[in-house]
Amino acid sequence: MKKIIVFILLSMVIFSACEKDDFCIQNPVTPKLILRFYDTNNRETLKDVASFYVWAEGKDSIFKNVSTDSLVIPLNRFAEETIYNFSKNKVVNQFTIQYTTQDEYVSRSCGFRVLFNDVNFISNNTWISDFTPNTVTVIDNQIKAHVQIFH
């Protein structure tokens, strides 16, 4: 009988200590960098990059032998620069992104997300002929492309 009473009391304590679940519905994703590729001769026309490989400096490939006109890549939140290598037909273009990070509190259930401020882009322009813009004030969303690359 004592065991049953102890079990019931213990069960009541455990269940009364539970809190309601918090669900994050705000989608506070740390934004990724969005690149779009355009024809260098007709700057309004999107142009696929064929036989395209992408990898971050010192990391494995993110994309292998794809054909695409846009790219969504993460930035390193623990550094002030991320270096990507873009290979097209075995010609490698190094694309460097420099920035400062800022943690933004969203809510108790969502936690923090990272914003990238004062973003600068540098390219060694092997097969990339040009890109725009050279700087972005802040990357805080994934709604539209941040950089247009011409090749």
Phi and psi in radians as a Rosetta constraint file:
Dihedral C 1 N 2 CA 2 C 2 CIRCULARHARMONIC -1.095 0.35
Dihedral N 2 CA 2 C 2 N 3 CIRCULARHARMONIC -0.624 0.35
Dihedral C 2 N 3 CA 3 C 3 CIRCULARHARMONIC -1.137 0.35
Dihedral N 3 CA 3 C 3 N 4 CIRCULARHARMONIC -0.670 0.35
Dihedral C 3 N 4 CA 4 C 4 CIRCULARHARMONIC -1.180 0.35
Dihedral N 4 CA 4 C 4 N 5 CIRCULARHARMONIC -0.749 0.35
Dihedral C 4 N 5 CA 5 C 5 CIRCULARHARMONIC -1.118 0.35
Dihedral N 5 CA 5 C 5 N 6 CIRCULARHARMONIC -0.764 0.35
Dihedral C 5 N 6 CA 6 C 6 CIRCULARHARMONIC -1.093 0.35
Dihedral N 6 CA 6 C 6 N 7 CIRCULARHARMONIC -0.727 0.35
Dihedral C 6 N 7 CA 7 C 7 CIRCULARHARMONIC -1.103 0.35
Dihedral N 7 CA 7 C 7 N 8 CIRCULARHARMONIC -0.761 0.35
Dihedral C 7 N 8 CA 8 C 8 CIRCULARHARMONIC -1.145 0.35
Dihedral N 8 CA 8 C 8 N 9 CIRCULARHARMONIC -0.787 0.35
Dihedral C 8 N 9 CA 9 C 9 CIRCULARHARMONIC -1.094 0.35
Dihedral N 9 CA 9 C 9 N 10 CIRCULARHARMONIC -0.756 0.35
Dihedral C 9 N 10 CA 10 C 10 CIRCULARHARMONIC -1.099 0.35
Dihedral N 10 CA 10 C 10 N 11 CIRCULARHARMONIC -0.727 0.35
Dihedral C 10 N 11 CA 11 C 11 CIRCULARHARMONIC -1.097 0.35
Dihedral N 11 CA 11 C 11 N 12 CIRCULARHARMONIC -0.733 0.35
Dihedral C 11 N 12 CA 12 C 12 CIRCULARHARMONIC -1.116 0.35
Dihedral N 12 CA 12 C 12 N 13 CIRCULARHARMONIC -0.715 0.35
Dihedral C 12 N 13 CA 13 C 13 CIRCULARHARMONIC -1.132 0.35
Dihedral N 13 CA 13 C 13 N 14 CIRCULARHARMONIC -0.755 0.35
Dihedral C 13 N 14 CA 14 C 14 CIRCULARHARMONIC -1.119 0.35
Dihedral N 14 CA 14 C 14 N 15 CIRCULARHARMONIC -0.832 0.35
Dihedral C 14 N 15 CA 15 C 15 CIRCULARHARMONIC -1.276 0.35
Dihedral N 15 CA 15 C 15 N 16 CIRCULARHARMONIC -0.500 0.35
Dihedral C 15 N 16 CA 16 C 16 CIRCULARHARMONIC -1.340 0.35
Dihedral N 16 CA 16 C 16 N 17 CIRCULARHARMONIC -0.326 0.35
Dihedral C 16 N 17 CA 17 C 17 CIRCULARHARMONIC -1.457 0.35
Dihedral N 17 CA 17 C 17 N 18 CIRCULARHARMONIC -0.177 0.35
Dihedral C 17 N 18 CA 18 C 18 CIRCULARHARMONIC -1.261 0.35
Dihedral N 18 CA 18 C 18 N 19 CIRCULARHARMONIC 2.488 0.35
Dihedral C 18 N 19 CA 19 C 19 CIRCULARHARMONIC -1.875 0.35
Dihedral N 19 CA 19 C 19 N 20 CIRCULARHARMONIC 2.790 0.35
Dihedral C 19 N 20 CA 20 C 20 CIRCULARHARMONIC -1.195 0.35
Dihedral N 20 CA 20 C 20 N 21 CIRCULARHARMONIC 2.653 0.35
Dihedral C 20 N 21 CA 21 C 21 CIRCULARHARMONIC -1.308 0.35
Dihedral N 21 CA 21 C 21 N 22 CIRCULARHARMONIC 2.427 0.35
Dihedral C 21 N 22 CA 22 C 22 CIRCULARHARMONIC -1.760 0.35
Dihedral N 22 CA 22 C 22 N 23 CIRCULARHARMONIC 2.270 0.35
Dihedral C 22 N 23 CA 23 C 23 CIRCULARHARMONIC -1.996 0.35
Dihedral N 23 CA 23 C 23 N 24 CIRCULARHARMONIC 2.370 0.35
Dihedral C 23 N 24 CA 24 C 24 CIRCULARHARMONIC -1.505 0.35
Dihedral N 24 CA 24 C 24 N 25 CIRCULARHARMONIC 1.976 0.35
Dihedral C 24 N 25 CA 25 C 25 CIRCULARHARMONIC -1.966 0.35
Dihedral N 25 CA 25 C 25 N 26 CIRCULARHARMONIC 0.075 0.35
Dihedral C 25 N 26 CA 26 C 26 CIRCULARHARMONIC -1.581 0.35
Dihedral N 26 CA 26 C 26 N 27 CIRCULARHARMONIC -0.116 0.35
Dihedral C 26 N 27 CA 27 C 27 CIRCULARHARMONIC 0.910 0.35
Dihedral N 27 CA 27 C 27 N 28 CIRCULARHARMONIC 1.094 0.35
Dihedral C 27 N 28 CA 28 C 28 CIRCULARHARMONIC -1.487 0.35
Dihedral N 28 CA 28 C 28 N 29 CIRCULARHARMONIC 0.920 0.35
Dihedral C 28 N 29 CA 29 C 29 CIRCULARHARMONIC -1.224 0.35
Dihedral N 29 CA 29 C 29 N 30 CIRCULARHARMONIC 2.373 0.35
Dihedral C 29 N 30 CA 30 C 30 CIRCULARHARMONIC -1.131 0.35
Dihedral N 30 CA 30 C 30 N 31 CIRCULARHARMONIC 2.128 0.35
Dihedral C 30 N 31 CA 31 C 31 CIRCULARHARMONIC -1.193 0.35
Dihedral N 31 CA 31 C 31 N 32 CIRCULARHARMONIC 2.579 0.35
Dihedral C 31 N 32 CA 32 C 32 CIRCULARHARMONIC -1.741 0.35
Dihedral N 32 CA 32 C 32 N 33 CIRCULARHARMONIC 2.820 0.35
Dihedral C 32 N 33 CA 33 C 33 CIRCULARHARMONIC -1.424 0.35
Dihedral N 33 CA 33 C 33 N 34 CIRCULARHARMONIC 2.279 0.35
Dihedral C 33 N 34 CA 34 C 34 CIRCULARHARMONIC -1.939 0.35
Dihedral N 34 CA 34 C 34 N 35 CIRCULARHARMONIC 2.158 0.35
Dihedral C 34 N 35 CA 35 C 35 CIRCULARHARMONIC -2.003 0.35
Dihedral N 35 CA 35 C 35 N 36 CIRCULARHARMONIC 2.446 0.35
Dihedral C 35 N 36 CA 36 C 36 CIRCULARHARMONIC -2.112 0.35
Dihedral N 36 CA 36 C 36 N 37 CIRCULARHARMONIC 2.462 0.35
Dihedral C 36 N 37 CA 37 C 37 CIRCULARHARMONIC -1.859 0.35
Dihedral N 37 CA 37 C 37 N 38 CIRCULARHARMONIC 2.285 0.35
Dihedral C 37 N 38 CA 38 C 38 CIRCULARHARMONIC -2.193 0.35
Dihedral N 38 CA 38 C 38 N 39 CIRCULARHARMONIC 2.780 0.35
Dihedral C 38 N 39 CA 39 C 39 CIRCULARHARMONIC -1.262 0.35
Dihedral N 39 CA 39 C 39 N 40 CIRCULARHARMONIC 2.216 0.35
Dihedral C 39 N 40 CA 40 C 40 CIRCULARHARMONIC -1.156 0.35
Dihedral N 40 CA 40 C 40 N 41 CIRCULARHARMONIC -0.449 0.35
Dihedral C 40 N 41 CA 41 C 41 CIRCULARHARMONIC -1.517 0.35
Dihedral N 41 CA 41 C 41 N 42 CIRCULARHARMONIC -0.484 0.35
Dihedral C 41 N 42 CA 42 C 42 CIRCULARHARMONIC -2.258 0.35
Dihedral N 42 CA 42 C 42 N 43 CIRCULARHARMONIC 1.583 0.35
Dihedral C 42 N 43 CA 43 C 43 CIRCULARHARMONIC -1.157 0.35
Dihedral N 43 CA 43 C 43 N 44 CIRCULARHARMONIC -0.102 0.35
Dihedral C 43 N 44 CA 44 C 44 CIRCULARHARMONIC -1.683 0.35
Dihedral N 44 CA 44 C 44 N 45 CIRCULARHARMONIC -0.175 0.35
Dihedral C 44 N 45 CA 45 C 45 CIRCULARHARMONIC -1.748 0.35
Dihedral N 45 CA 45 C 45 N 46 CIRCULARHARMONIC 2.189 0.35
Dihedral C 45 N 46 CA 46 C 46 CIRCULARHARMONIC -1.154 0.35
Dihedral N 46 CA 46 C 46 N 47 CIRCULARHARMONIC 2.526 0.35
Dihedral C 46 N 47 CA 47 C 47 CIRCULARHARMONIC -2.392 0.35
Dihedral N 47 CA 47 C 47 N 48 CIRCULARHARMONIC 2.172 0.35
Dihedral C 47 N 48 CA 48 C 48 CIRCULARHARMONIC -1.125 0.35
Dihedral N 48 CA 48 C 48 N 49 CIRCULARHARMONIC 2.563 0.35
Dihedral C 48 N 49 CA 49 C 49 CIRCULARHARMONIC -1.780 0.35
Dihedral N 49 CA 49 C 49 N 50 CIRCULARHARMONIC 2.040 0.35
Dihedral C 49 N 50 CA 50 C 50 CIRCULARHARMONIC -1.640 0.35
Dihedral N 50 CA 50 C 50 N 51 CIRCULARHARMONIC 2.737 0.35
Dihedral C 50 N 51 CA 51 C 51 CIRCULARHARMONIC 0.848 0.35
Dihedral N 51 CA 51 C 51 N 52 CIRCULARHARMONIC 0.906 0.35
Dihedral C 51 N 52 CA 52 C 52 CIRCULARHARMONIC -1.737 0.35
Dihedral N 52 CA 52 C 52 N 53 CIRCULARHARMONIC 2.238 0.35
Dihedral C 52 N 53 CA 53 C 53 CIRCULARHARMONIC -2.141 0.35
Dihedral N 53 CA 53 C 53 N 54 CIRCULARHARMONIC 2.449 0.35
Dihedral C 53 N 54 CA 54 C 54 CIRCULARHARMONIC -2.346 0.35
Dihedral N 54 CA 54 C 54 N 55 CIRCULARHARMONIC 2.304 0.35
Dihedral C 54 N 55 CA 55 C 55 CIRCULARHARMONIC -2.605 0.35
Dihedral N 55 CA 55 C 55 N 56 CIRCULARHARMONIC 2.580 0.35
Dihedral C 55 N 56 CA 56 C 56 CIRCULARHARMONIC -1.430 0.35
Dihedral N 56 CA 56 C 56 N 57 CIRCULARHARMONIC 2.628 0.35
Dihedral C 56 N 57 CA 57 C 57 CIRCULARHARMONIC -0.961 0.35
Dihedral N 57 CA 57 C 57 N 58 CIRCULARHARMONIC 2.154 0.35
Dihedral C 57 N 58 CA 58 C 58 CIRCULARHARMONIC 1.389 0.35
Dihedral N 58 CA 58 C 58 N 59 CIRCULARHARMONIC 0.144 0.35
Dihedral C 58 N 59 CA 59 C 59 CIRCULARHARMONIC -2.141 0.35
Dihedral N 59 CA 59 C 59 N 60 CIRCULARHARMONIC 2.970 0.35
Dihedral C 59 N 60 CA 60 C 60 CIRCULARHARMONIC -1.299 0.35
Dihedral N 60 CA 60 C 60 N 61 CIRCULARHARMONIC 2.920 0.35
Dihedral C 60 N 61 CA 61 C 61 CIRCULARHARMONIC -1.110 0.35
Dihedral N 61 CA 61 C 61 N 62 CIRCULARHARMONIC 2.449 0.35
Dihedral C 61 N 62 CA 62 C 62 CIRCULARHARMONIC -1.581 0.35
Dihedral N 62 CA 62 C 62 N 63 CIRCULARHARMONIC -0.755 0.35
Dihedral C 62 N 63 CA 63 C 63 CIRCULARHARMONIC -2.178 0.35
Dihedral N 63 CA 63 C 63 N 64 CIRCULARHARMONIC 2.378 0.35
Dihedral C 63 N 64 CA 64 C 64 CIRCULARHARMONIC -2.214 0.35
Dihedral N 64 CA 64 C 64 N 65 CIRCULARHARMONIC 2.107 0.35
Dihedral C 64 N 65 CA 65 C 65 CIRCULARHARMONIC 0.871 0.35
Dihedral N 65 CA 65 C 65 N 66 CIRCULARHARMONIC 0.966 0.35
Dihedral C 65 N 66 CA 66 C 66 CIRCULARHARMONIC -1.903 0.35
Dihedral N 66 CA 66 C 66 N 67 CIRCULARHARMONIC 2.911 0.35
Dihedral C 66 N 67 CA 67 C 67 CIRCULARHARMONIC -2.202 0.35
Dihedral N 67 CA 67 C 67 N 68 CIRCULARHARMONIC 2.033 0.35
Dihedral C 67 N 68 CA 68 C 68 CIRCULARHARMONIC -2.647 0.35
Dihedral N 68 CA 68 C 68 N 69 CIRCULARHARMONIC 2.741 0.35
Dihedral C 68 N 69 CA 69 C 69 CIRCULARHARMONIC -1.899 0.35
Dihedral N 69 CA 69 C 69 N 70 CIRCULARHARMONIC 0.025 0.35
Dihedral C 69 N 70 CA 70 C 70 CIRCULARHARMONIC -2.585 0.35
Dihedral N 70 CA 70 C 70 N 71 CIRCULARHARMONIC 2.786 0.35
Dihedral C 70 N 71 CA 71 C 71 CIRCULARHARMONIC -2.559 0.35
Dihedral N 71 CA 71 C 71 N 72 CIRCULARHARMONIC 2.349 0.35
Dihedral C 71 N 72 CA 72 C 72 CIRCULARHARMONIC -2.099 0.35
Dihedral N 72 CA 72 C 72 N 73 CIRCULARHARMONIC 2.022 0.35
Dihedral C 72 N 73 CA 73 C 73 CIRCULARHARMONIC -2.277 0.35
Dihedral N 73 CA 73 C 73 N 74 CIRCULARHARMONIC 2.526 0.35
Dihedral C 73 N 74 CA 74 C 74 CIRCULARHARMONIC -1.405 0.35
Dihedral N 74 CA 74 C 74 N 75 CIRCULARHARMONIC 2.692 0.35
Dihedral C 74 N 75 CA 75 C 75 CIRCULARHARMONIC -1.868 0.35
Dihedral N 75 CA 75 C 75 N 76 CIRCULARHARMONIC 2.620 0.35
Dihedral C 75 N 76 CA 76 C 76 CIRCULARHARMONIC -1.354 0.35
Dihedral N 76 CA 76 C 76 N 77 CIRCULARHARMONIC 1.941 0.35
Dihedral C 76 N 77 CA 77 C 77 CIRCULARHARMONIC -1.265 0.35
Dihedral N 77 CA 77 C 77 N 78 CIRCULARHARMONIC -0.253 0.35
Dihedral C 77 N 78 CA 78 C 78 CIRCULARHARMONIC -1.737 0.35
Dihedral N 78 CA 78 C 78 N 79 CIRCULARHARMONIC 0.121 0.35
Dihedral C 78 N 79 CA 79 C 79 CIRCULARHARMONIC -2.322 0.35
Dihedral N 79 CA 79 C 79 N 80 CIRCULARHARMONIC 3.037 0.35
Dihedral C 79 N 80 CA 80 C 80 CIRCULARHARMONIC -1.861 0.35
Dihedral N 80 CA 80 C 80 N 81 CIRCULARHARMONIC 0.132 0.35
Dihedral C 80 N 81 CA 81 C 81 CIRCULARHARMONIC -2.770 0.35
Dihedral N 81 CA 81 C 81 N 82 CIRCULARHARMONIC 2.551 0.35
Dihedral C 81 N 82 CA 82 C 82 CIRCULARHARMONIC -2.241 0.35
Dihedral N 82 CA 82 C 82 N 83 CIRCULARHARMONIC 2.307 0.35
Dihedral C 82 N 83 CA 83 C 83 CIRCULARHARMONIC -1.982 0.35
Dihedral N 83 CA 83 C 83 N 84 CIRCULARHARMONIC 2.166 0.35
Dihedral C 83 N 84 CA 84 C 84 CIRCULARHARMONIC -1.986 0.35
Dihedral N 84 CA 84 C 84 N 85 CIRCULARHARMONIC 2.568 0.35
Dihedral C 84 N 85 CA 85 C 85 CIRCULARHARMONIC -1.931 0.35
Dihedral N 85 CA 85 C 85 N 86 CIRCULARHARMONIC 2.188 0.35
Dihedral C 85 N 86 CA 86 C 86 CIRCULARHARMONIC -1.918 0.35
Dihedral N 86 CA 86 C 86 N 87 CIRCULARHARMONIC 2.052 0.35
Dihedral C 86 N 87 CA 87 C 87 CIRCULARHARMONIC -1.930 0.35
Dihedral N 87 CA 87 C 87 N 88 CIRCULARHARMONIC 2.200 0.35
Dihedral C 87 N 88 CA 88 C 88 CIRCULARHARMONIC -2.219 0.35
Dihedral N 88 CA 88 C 88 N 89 CIRCULARHARMONIC 2.061 0.35
Dihedral C 88 N 89 CA 89 C 89 CIRCULARHARMONIC 0.918 0.35
Dihedral N 89 CA 89 C 89 N 90 CIRCULARHARMONIC 0.737 0.35
Dihedral C 89 N 90 CA 90 C 90 CIRCULARHARMONIC 1.200 0.35
Dihedral N 90 CA 90 C 90 N 91 CIRCULARHARMONIC 0.205 0.35
Dihedral C 90 N 91 CA 91 C 91 CIRCULARHARMONIC -1.801 0.35
Dihedral N 91 CA 91 C 91 N 92 CIRCULARHARMONIC 2.137 0.35
Dihedral C 91 N 92 CA 92 C 92 CIRCULARHARMONIC -1.720 0.35
Dihedral N 92 CA 92 C 92 N 93 CIRCULARHARMONIC 2.289 0.35
Dihedral C 92 N 93 CA 93 C 93 CIRCULARHARMONIC -2.003 0.35
Dihedral N 93 CA 93 C 93 N 94 CIRCULARHARMONIC 2.196 0.35
Dihedral C 93 N 94 CA 94 C 94 CIRCULARHARMONIC -1.606 0.35
Dihedral N 94 CA 94 C 94 N 95 CIRCULARHARMONIC 2.240 0.35
Dihedral C 94 N 95 CA 95 C 95 CIRCULARHARMONIC -2.117 0.35
Dihedral N 95 CA 95 C 95 N 96 CIRCULARHARMONIC 1.990 0.35
Dihedral C 95 N 96 CA 96 C 96 CIRCULARHARMONIC -1.840 0.35
Dihedral N 96 CA 96 C 96 N 97 CIRCULARHARMONIC 2.341 0.35
Dihedral C 96 N 97 CA 97 C 97 CIRCULARHARMONIC -2.084 0.35
Dihedral N 97 CA 97 C 97 N 98 CIRCULARHARMONIC 2.095 0.35
Dihedral C 97 N 98 CA 98 C 98 CIRCULARHARMONIC -1.963 0.35
Dihedral N 98 CA 98 C 98 N 99 CIRCULARHARMONIC 2.491 0.35
Dihedral C 98 N 99 CA 99 C 99 CIRCULARHARMONIC -2.884 0.35
Dihedral N 99 CA 99 C 99 N 100 CIRCULARHARMONIC 2.983 0.35
Dihedral C 99 N 100 CA 100 C 100 CIRCULARHARMONIC -2.036 0.35
Dihedral N 100 CA 100 C 100 N 101 CIRCULARHARMONIC 2.600 0.35
Dihedral C 100 N 101 CA 101 C 101 CIRCULARHARMONIC -1.851 0.35
Dihedral N 101 CA 101 C 101 N 102 CIRCULARHARMONIC 2.682 0.35
Dihedral C 101 N 102 CA 102 C 102 CIRCULARHARMONIC -2.478 0.35
Dihedral N 102 CA 102 C 102 N 103 CIRCULARHARMONIC 2.162 0.35
Dihedral C 102 N 103 CA 103 C 103 CIRCULARHARMONIC -1.386 0.35
Dihedral N 103 CA 103 C 103 N 104 CIRCULARHARMONIC 2.345 0.35
Dihedral C 103 N 104 CA 104 C 104 CIRCULARHARMONIC -2.111 0.35
Dihedral N 104 CA 104 C 104 N 105 CIRCULARHARMONIC 2.137 0.35
Dihedral C 104 N 105 CA 105 C 105 CIRCULARHARMONIC -1.334 0.35
Dihedral N 105 CA 105 C 105 N 106 CIRCULARHARMONIC 2.253 0.35
Dihedral C 105 N 106 CA 106 C 106 CIRCULARHARMONIC -1.761 0.35
Dihedral N 106 CA 106 C 106 N 107 CIRCULARHARMONIC -1.013 0.35
Dihedral C 106 N 107 CA 107 C 107 CIRCULARHARMONIC -2.977 0.35
Dihedral N 107 CA 107 C 107 N 108 CIRCULARHARMONIC 3.037 0.35
Dihedral C 107 N 108 CA 108 C 108 CIRCULARHARMONIC -1.117 0.35
Dihedral N 108 CA 108 C 108 N 109 CIRCULARHARMONIC -0.704 0.35
Dihedral C 108 N 109 CA 109 C 109 CIRCULARHARMONIC -1.354 0.35
Dihedral N 109 CA 109 C 109 N 110 CIRCULARHARMONIC -0.522 0.35
Dihedral C 109 N 110 CA 110 C 110 CIRCULARHARMONIC -1.622 0.35
Dihedral N 110 CA 110 C 110 N 111 CIRCULARHARMONIC -0.482 0.35
Dihedral C 110 N 111 CA 111 C 111 CIRCULARHARMONIC 1.421 0.35
Dihedral N 111 CA 111 C 111 N 112 CIRCULARHARMONIC -2.438 0.35
Dihedral C 111 N 112 CA 112 C 112 CIRCULARHARMONIC -1.955 0.35
Dihedral N 112 CA 112 C 112 N 113 CIRCULARHARMONIC 2.760 0.35
Dihedral C 112 N 113 CA 113 C 113 CIRCULARHARMONIC -2.309 0.35
Dihedral N 113 CA 113 C 113 N 114 CIRCULARHARMONIC 2.857 0.35
Dihedral C 113 N 114 CA 114 C 114 CIRCULARHARMONIC -1.916 0.35
Dihedral N 114 CA 114 C 114 N 115 CIRCULARHARMONIC 2.347 0.35
Dihedral C 114 N 115 CA 115 C 115 CIRCULARHARMONIC -1.857 0.35
Dihedral N 115 CA 115 C 115 N 116 CIRCULARHARMONIC 2.579 0.35
Dihedral C 115 N 116 CA 116 C 116 CIRCULARHARMONIC -1.936 0.35
Dihedral N 116 CA 116 C 116 N 117 CIRCULARHARMONIC 2.033 0.35
Dihedral C 116 N 117 CA 117 C 117 CIRCULARHARMONIC -1.889 0.35
Dihedral N 117 CA 117 C 117 N 118 CIRCULARHARMONIC 2.728 0.35
Dihedral C 117 N 118 CA 118 C 118 CIRCULARHARMONIC 0.855 0.35
Dihedral N 118 CA 118 C 118 N 119 CIRCULARHARMONIC 0.989 0.35
Dihedral C 118 N 119 CA 119 C 119 CIRCULARHARMONIC -1.480 0.35
Dihedral N 119 CA 119 C 119 N 120 CIRCULARHARMONIC 2.238 0.35
Dihedral C 119 N 120 CA 120 C 120 CIRCULARHARMONIC -2.083 0.35
Dihedral N 120 CA 120 C 120 N 121 CIRCULARHARMONIC 2.462 0.35
Dihedral C 120 N 121 CA 121 C 121 CIRCULARHARMONIC -2.019 0.35
Dihedral N 121 CA 121 C 121 N 122 CIRCULARHARMONIC 2.363 0.35
Dihedral C 121 N 122 CA 122 C 122 CIRCULARHARMONIC -2.324 0.35
Dihedral N 122 CA 122 C 122 N 123 CIRCULARHARMONIC 2.373 0.35
Dihedral C 122 N 123 CA 123 C 123 CIRCULARHARMONIC -2.367 0.35
Dihedral N 123 CA 123 C 123 N 124 CIRCULARHARMONIC 2.543 0.35
Dihedral C 123 N 124 CA 124 C 124 CIRCULARHARMONIC -1.514 0.35
Dihedral N 124 CA 124 C 124 N 125 CIRCULARHARMONIC 0.031 0.35
Dihedral C 124 N 125 CA 125 C 125 CIRCULARHARMONIC 0.830 0.35
Dihedral N 125 CA 125 C 125 N 126 CIRCULARHARMONIC 0.978 0.35
Dihedral C 125 N 126 CA 126 C 126 CIRCULARHARMONIC -1.387 0.35
Dihedral N 126 CA 126 C 126 N 127 CIRCULARHARMONIC -1.098 0.35
Dihedral C 126 N 127 CA 127 C 127 CIRCULARHARMONIC -1.855 0.35
Dihedral N 127 CA 127 C 127 N 128 CIRCULARHARMONIC -0.207 0.35
Dihedral C 127 N 128 CA 128 C 128 CIRCULARHARMONIC -1.501 0.35
Dihedral N 128 CA 128 C 128 N 129 CIRCULARHARMONIC 2.102 0.35
Dihedral C 128 N 129 CA 129 C 129 CIRCULARHARMONIC -1.444 0.35
Dihedral N 129 CA 129 C 129 N 130 CIRCULARHARMONIC -0.538 0.35
Dihedral C 129 N 130 CA 130 C 130 CIRCULARHARMONIC -2.893 0.35
Dihedral N 130 CA 130 C 130 N 131 CIRCULARHARMONIC 2.869 0.35
Dihedral C 130 N 131 CA 131 C 131 CIRCULARHARMONIC -2.655 0.35
Dihedral N 131 CA 131 C 131 N 132 CIRCULARHARMONIC 2.742 0.35
Dihedral C 131 N 132 CA 132 C 132 CIRCULARHARMONIC -2.577 0.35
Dihedral N 132 CA 132 C 132 N 133 CIRCULARHARMONIC 2.474 0.35
Dihedral C 132 N 133 CA 133 C 133 CIRCULARHARMONIC -1.432 0.35
Dihedral N 133 CA 133 C 133 N 134 CIRCULARHARMONIC 2.993 0.35
Dihedral C 133 N 134 CA 134 C 134 CIRCULARHARMONIC -1.468 0.35
Dihedral N 134 CA 134 C 134 N 135 CIRCULARHARMONIC -0.451 0.35
Dihedral C 134 N 135 CA 135 C 135 CIRCULARHARMONIC -2.389 0.35
Dihedral N 135 CA 135 C 135 N 136 CIRCULARHARMONIC 2.652 0.35
Dihedral C 135 N 136 CA 136 C 136 CIRCULARHARMONIC -2.320 0.35
Dihedral N 136 CA 136 C 136 N 137 CIRCULARHARMONIC 2.358 0.35
Dihedral C 136 N 137 CA 137 C 137 CIRCULARHARMONIC -1.121 0.35
Dihedral N 137 CA 137 C 137 N 138 CIRCULARHARMONIC -0.841 0.35
Dihedral C 137 N 138 CA 138 C 138 CIRCULARHARMONIC -2.663 0.35
Dihedral N 138 CA 138 C 138 N 139 CIRCULARHARMONIC 2.467 0.35
Dihedral C 138 N 139 CA 139 C 139 CIRCULARHARMONIC -1.892 0.35
Dihedral N 139 CA 139 C 139 N 140 CIRCULARHARMONIC 1.850 0.35
Dihedral C 139 N 140 CA 140 C 140 CIRCULARHARMONIC -2.274 0.35
Dihedral N 140 CA 140 C 140 N 141 CIRCULARHARMONIC 0.114 0.35
Dihedral C 140 N 141 CA 141 C 141 CIRCULARHARMONIC -2.668 0.35
Dihedral N 141 CA 141 C 141 N 142 CIRCULARHARMONIC 3.003 0.35
Dihedral C 141 N 142 CA 142 C 142 CIRCULARHARMONIC -2.178 0.35
Dihedral N 142 CA 142 C 142 N 143 CIRCULARHARMONIC 0.669 0.35
Dihedral C 142 N 143 CA 143 C 143 CIRCULARHARMONIC -1.475 0.35
Dihedral N 143 CA 143 C 143 N 144 CIRCULARHARMONIC -0.740 0.35
Dihedral C 143 N 144 CA 144 C 144 CIRCULARHARMONIC -2.443 0.35
Dihedral N 144 CA 144 C 144 N 145 CIRCULARHARMONIC 2.973 0.35
Dihedral C 144 N 145 CA 145 C 145 CIRCULARHARMONIC -1.135 0.35
Dihedral N 145 CA 145 C 145 N 146 CIRCULARHARMONIC 2.472 0.35
Dihedral C 145 N 146 CA 146 C 146 CIRCULARHARMONIC -1.605 0.35
Dihedral N 146 CA 146 C 146 N 147 CIRCULARHARMONIC -0.543 0.35
Dihedral C 146 N 147 CA 147 C 147 CIRCULARHARMONIC -2.368 0.35
Dihedral N 147 CA 147 C 147 N 148 CIRCULARHARMONIC 2.412 0.35
Dihedral C 147 N 148 CA 148 C 148 CIRCULARHARMONIC -1.882 0.35
Dihedral N 148 CA 148 C 148 N 149 CIRCULARHARMONIC 2.179 0.35
Dihedral C 148 N 149 CA 149 C 149 CIRCULARHARMONIC -1.951 0.35
Dihedral N 149 CA 149 C 149 N 150 CIRCULARHARMONIC 2.296 0.35
Dihedral C 149 N 150 CA 150 C 150 CIRCULARHARMONIC -1.881 0.35
Dihedral N 150 CA 150 C 150 N 151 CIRCULARHARMONIC 2.317 0.35
